[in-house]
Amino acid sequence: MAELILEYSTSITTADGQRFIPRTYGEERPDGTWIGWLEFTPTDGKGTTLRTERETTQPNKFALEYWASGLEPIYFEGAFERAQRLLGSATSANEGTKSVQAQANQ
């Protein structure tokens, strides 16, 4: 079962002004290692939560927490674009990827 590892104080804002909060989630695999991915949840509660594929594999939960604590806003930008592409390929081949900008919450 997936566990919330870390919620960040940085948000992602799309070109049309929609804001998303990034969170790292993780799950233990049968071999004891942990996988981690990012989810981007709309701050207004409307729309779809976007999810990346696996971003990392770590030997244990502590290592996953450490990895998550080191992510920077520029990483979130790339991960958000990857998550949008995954959603786009699942829903429509014609959807374009919006440019994003990471900005600190105030």
C-alpha positions in Angstrom: 0.0 0.0 0.0 1.3 3.4 -0.9 2.5 5.8 1.9 2.9 9.5 1.8 6.6 10.2 2.3 6.8 14.0 2.0 4.6 16.9 1.1 6.5 19.9 -0.2 6.1 23.7 0.4 6.8 24.3 -3.3 3.9 24.5 -5.8 3.8 24.1 -9.6 1.8 26.6 -11.5 0.6 25.9 -15.1 0.4 28.6 -17.8 -3.3 28.9 -17.2 -2.8 29.5 -13.4 -3.7 26.2 -12.0 -1.5 25.3 -9.0 -0.4 21.8 -7.9 1.2 20.6 -4.7 3.9 17.9 -5.2 4.1 15.0 -2.8 6.4 12.0 -2.7 4.7 8.6 -2.2 6.4 5.3 -1.7 5.7 1.6 -1.5 7.6 -1.3 -0.2 8.3 -4.1 -2.8 8.3 -7.8 -1.9 12.1 -7.8 -1.9 12.1 -5.1 0.8 13.2 -2.2 -1.4 11.1 0.9 -1.7 10.0 2.6 -4.9 9.1 6.3 -4.9 7.0 8.5 -7.3 5.6 12.0 -7.3 2.0 13.0 -7.3 0.8 16.6 -8.1 -2.6 17.5 -6.5 -4.5 20.6 -7.6 -4.7 23.1 -4.7 -8.3 24.0 -5.5 -9.4 20.4 -5.3 -10.6 20.5 -8.9 -9.1 18.5 -11.7 -7.0 15.4 -11.8 -4.1 14.4 -9.6 -1.1 13.7 -11.8 1.3 11.0 -11.0 4.7 10.1 -12.4 6.0 6.6 -13.0 8.7 5.3 -10.6 11.2 8.1 -9.9 13.5 6.1 -7.7 14.2 2.7 -6.0 15.8 2.8 -2.6 17.0 0.0 -0.3 14.6 1.0 2.6 12.1 3.6 3.6 14.6 5.8 5.4 16.7 6.0 2.2 13.5 7.0 0.3 12.7 9.7 2.8 16.3 11.0 2.5 16.0 11.0 -1.3 12.6 12.9 -1.1 14.0 15.5 1.2 16.7 16.5 -1.3 14.4 17.3 -4.2 14.6 20.8 -5.6 11.9 22.9 -7.4 13.6 22.3 -10.8 13.1 18.5 -10.3 9.4 19.1 -9.7 9.1 21.0 -13.0 10.5 18.0 -15.0 8.5 15.5 -13.0 5.3 17.5 -13.6 6.0 17.5 -17.3 6.5 13.7 -17.3 3.2 13.3 -15.3 1.4 15.5 -17.8 2.7 13.4 -20.7 1.6 10.2 -19.0 -1.9 11.7 -18.5 -1.9 13.0 -22.1 -0.9 9.6 -23.6 -3.7 8.0 -21.5 -6.4 10.4 -22.5 -5.5 12.0 -25.8 -2.6 12.0 -28.1 -3.4 15.6 -29.1 -3.1 17.2 -25.7 -0.1 19.5 -25.4 2.2 19.8 -22.4 1.7 23.1 -20.7 4.8 25.0 -19.5 5.1 25.1 -15.8 6.9 27.2 -13.3 7.8 26.2 -9.8 7.3 28.8 -7.2 7.5 28.8 -3.4 4.3 28.9 -1.4 4.0 32.0 0.7 
